[in-house]
Amino acid sequence: MSRVDTIVIGGGIVGLSCAYFLSLRGQKVLLIERDTFDTGASVGNAGLVAFGHAPMPRPGAIRQSFKMFLDPLNPLYVKPRLDLSMLRWFLDFKKACDPEPFARSMKILSELGFEAKQCFEQIVSNEMVNGEYRKTGWIDLCLSEERLEQAFEEADLVSSHGYKVDKLTGDEIRANDPSILDEIVGGTHYTQSVILDPGRFTTEFAACLRDRGVRTRTQIDIKKILTKDGKVVGVRTAGAETLEADNVVLAAGIWSTKLAQTVGLNLPMQAGKGYHVNLSAPNPLPRFGYVCAEAFVAATPMNGNLRLAGTIEFSGINDTMNTRRLNMLQAGARKYFKGIGTCQSLSTWNGLRPCTADGLPIVGESSQVQGLFVATGHAMMGFTLGPVTGKLISECIVDGKPSMDISALSPDRYTP
Ligand SMILES: Cc1cc2nc3c(=O)[nH]c(=O)nc-3n(C[C@H](O)[C@H](O)[C@H](O)COP(=O)(O)OP(=O)(O)OC[C@H]3O[C@@H](n4cnc5c(N)ncnc54)[C@H](O)[C@@H]3O)c2cc1C
């Protein structure tokens, strides 16, 4: 195989997007995936492309923590274990919940959100990648007045960053969607967001990359990033094959931490496991994307059926299916939508969100290793921010600097 300019490790939405934007800029790219393009967090997620969404660490989030440790059926659950890196991560997470860092994160994430929208529009309209892309927005649905008040506060915050969010009563929501139960008191509609089928989107996107001349290899496990005199020279596979390139983009989701260690780079992240169940269509089928606010369950119409997705479990890197947590999805959603109790479960899944403690993705070149570009850590918003991350990485590599200030996302923030 002839030498390429850039090797991208990881075929999730972030890696696909990096390969896409690099190929648009004339780079010869090799995209390497350990499995196939239809596995991983990017395929099974909730399909809410939520531009301008707030980060996970936010004022008030830490108040939940005591409850989290005690209750394995809380939407947010931390499996008690002796793990120093986990403890450090939580202390940093706690700091990031303070109003000042939260305001800084919100500013950069909302700026990224506008760019992210442009990138999606570009991919959908120029490449005929569709994946059931629908401009319905998504609605945060509330059962209690107390939670609705919080949802309105969050809507004000997101609106203050330039996004359009409608505050709705329960009757207003039901007038547009008969699937919503009478118990719903209201919600907030993020009208500029989009819903899609992430599995179809990534499959179509991977096919588009091959048509564009991006070389792709699946079932190849990268074991090591190779360097010489502080500069990237390629990667080594599990089959002891050496693949050479001038640049390497590390977009391997939660597994990026381990690969970064092969060049002495620290990328501290925790795996935030989430579940989905695809249900046969309830009658009536919900018309929009939703988040059931109190239950922390997303509900998205997909392929004529309904996907319920959610919960966050910090139990390390594993794919163990905890059926009690999986069952929380349907149990939670039946309080919000008609007909959920009688739907059949068509398939179930779990996947790992790559979560940083400060709630910001890690995007940019490492100053420790020349030619190593990091693109990971997007936590709950990886599908939304995948394409814009790809664009920014392509600018870092081709132009030597990104078109917007992303210094807050630099991998160097973990360098002592
Ligand atoms: C239940 C759930 C619901 C979610 N809902 C949403 C949502 O509605 N909207 C949203 O924006 N985000 C959502 N997310 C988050 C989103 O799915 C992730 O942030 C995003 O998919 C991360 O993308 P990624 O490309 O970084 O990682 P991944 O999708 O995990 O891809 C990384 C890829 O790298 C490959 N890889 C790993 N190691 C190696 C190696 N050594 N060699 C080669 N390949 C390797 C893996 O096989 C994998 O395919 C959700 C996540 C979950 C779990």
The ligand as an SDF file (V2000), in Angstrom:
LIG
                    3D

 53 58  0  0  0  0  0  0  0  0999 V2000
  -26.9460    5.7190   24.8700 C   0  0  0  0  0  0  0  0  0  0  0  0
  -26.2240    6.8430   24.1620 C   0  0  0  0  0  0  0  0  0  0  0  0
  -26.9690    7.8800   23.6110 C   0  0  0  0  0  0  0  0  0  0  0  0
  -26.3230    8.9400   22.9660 C   0  0  0  0  0  0  0  0  0  0  0  0
  -27.0730    9.9100   22.3550 N   0  0  0  0  0  0  0  0  0  0  0  0
  -26.4650   10.8980   21.6570 C   0  0  0  0  0  0  0  0  0  0  0  0
  -27.2410   11.8500   20.9540 C   0  0  0  0  0  0  0  0  0  0  0  0
  -28.4640   11.7940   20.9340 O   0  0  0  0  0  0  0  0  0  0  0  0
  -26.5770   12.8490   20.3000 N   0  0  0  0  0  0  0  0  0  0  0  0
  -25.2170   12.9400   20.2950 C   0  0  0  0  0  0  0  0  0  0  0  0
  -24.6820   13.8870   19.7070 O   0  0  0  0  0  0  0  0  0  0  0  0
  -24.4470   12.0160   20.9330 N   0  0  0  0  0  0  0  0  0  0  0  0
  -25.0420   11.0000   21.6060 C   0  0  0  0  0  0  0  0  0  0  0  0
  -24.2900   10.0610   22.2540 N   0  0  0  0  0  0  0  0  0  0  0  0
  -22.8280   10.2110   22.2960 C   0  0  0  0  0  0  0  0  0  0  0  0
  -22.1750    9.7520   21.0020 C   0  0  0  0  0  0  0  0  0  0  0  0
  -22.7210    8.5340   20.5700 O   0  0  0  0  0  0  0  0  0  0  0  0
  -20.6680    9.6030   21.2070 C   0  0  0  0  0  0  0  0  0  0  0  0
  -20.1410   10.7510   21.8260 O   0  0  0  0  0  0  0  0  0  0  0  0
  -19.9810    9.4560   19.8590 C   0  0  0  0  0  0  0  0  0  0  0  0
  -20.5450    8.3830   19.1490 O   0  0  0  0  0  0  0  0  0  0  0  0
  -18.4870    9.2480   20.0190 C   0  0  0  0  0  0  0  0  0  0  0  0
  -17.9780    9.0830   18.7240 O   0  0  0  0  0  0  0  0  0  0  0  0
  -16.4920    8.6380   18.4760 P   0  0  0  0  0  0  0  0  0  0  0  0
  -16.3040    8.5390   17.0170 O   0  0  0  0  0  0  0  0  0  0  0  0
  -15.5870    9.5290   19.2760 O   0  0  0  0  0  0  0  0  0  0  0  0
  -16.3760    7.2220   19.1990 O   0  0  0  0  0  0  0  0  0  0  0  0
  -16.9610    5.7920   18.7960 P   0  0  0  0  0  0  0  0  0  0  0  0
  -18.2590    5.8820   18.1190 O   0  0  0  0  0  0  0  0  0  0  0  0
  -16.8550    4.9520   20.0210 O   0  0  0  0  0  0  0  0  0  0  0  0
  -15.9180    5.2990   17.7080 O   0  0  0  0  0  0  0  0  0  0  0  0
  -14.5990    4.9620   18.0330 C   0  0  0  0  0  0  0  0  0  0  0  0
  -14.1920    3.8490   17.0990 C   0  0  0  0  0  0  0  0  0  0  0  0
  -12.8010    3.5800   17.2620 O   0  0  0  0  0  0  0  0  0  0  0  0
  -12.6010    2.2050   17.0930 C   0  0  0  0  0  0  0  0  0  0  0  0
  -11.3560    1.8380   17.7600 N   0  0  0  0  0  0  0  0  0  0  0  0
  -11.0990    1.8480   19.0780 C   0  0  0  0  0  0  0  0  0  0  0  0
   -9.8450    1.4370   19.3290 N   0  0  0  0  0  0  0  0  0  0  0  0
   -9.2920    1.1570   18.1290 C   0  0  0  0  0  0  0  0  0  0  0  0
   -8.0180    0.6450   17.7380 C   0  0  0  0  0  0  0  0  0  0  0  0
   -7.0780    0.3560   18.6530 N   0  0  0  0  0  0  0  0  0  0  0  0
   -7.7790    0.4580   16.4180 N   0  0  0  0  0  0  0  0  0  0  0  0
   -8.7460    0.7490   15.4790 C   0  0  0  0  0  0  0  0  0  0  0  0
   -9.9810    1.2070   15.8250 N   0  0  0  0  0  0  0  0  0  0  0  0
  -10.2430    1.4130   17.1140 C   0  0  0  0  0  0  0  0  0  0  0  0
  -13.8030    1.5730   17.7710 C   0  0  0  0  0  0  0  0  0  0  0  0
  -14.0380    0.2610   17.3250 O   0  0  0  0  0  0  0  0  0  0  0  0
  -14.9190    2.5320   17.3990 C   0  0  0  0  0  0  0  0  0  0  0  0
  -15.6270    2.1280   16.2460 O   0  0  0  0  0  0  0  0  0  0  0  0
  -24.9020    8.9720   22.9100 C   0  0  0  0  0  0  0  0  0  0  0  0
  -24.1610    7.9190   23.4400 C   0  0  0  0  0  0  0  0  0  0  0  0
  -24.7950    6.8570   24.0550 C   0  0  0  0  0  0  0  0  0  0  0  0
  -23.9890    5.7220   24.6060 C   0  0  0  0  0  0  0  0  0  0  0  0
  1  2  1  0
  2  3  1  0
  2 52  2  0
  3  4  2  0
  4  5  1  0
  4 50  1  0
  5  6  2  0
  6  7  1  0
  6 13  1  0
  7  8  2  0
  7  9  1  0
  9 10  1  0
 10 11  2  0
 10 12  1  0
 12 13  2  0
 13 14  1  0
 14 15  1  0
 14 50  1  0
 15 16  1  0
 16 17  1  0
 16 18  1  0
 18 19  1  0
 18 20  1  0
 20 21  1  0
 20 22  1  0
 22 23  1  0
 23 24  1  0
 24 25  2  0
 24 26  1  0
 24 27  1  0
 27 28  1  0
 28 29  2  0
 28 30  1  0
 28 31  1  0
 31 32  1  0
 32 33  1  0
 33 34  1  0
 33 48  1  0
 34 35  1  0
 35 36  1  0
 35 46  1  0
 36 37  1  0
 36 45  1  0
 37 38  2  0
 38 39  1  0
 39 40  1  0
 39 45  2  0
 40 41  1  0
 40 42  2  0
 42 43  1  0
 43 44  2  0
 44 45  1  0
 46 47  1  0
 46 48  1  0
 48 49  1  0
 50 51  2  0
 51 52  1  0
 52 53  1  0
M  END
$$$$
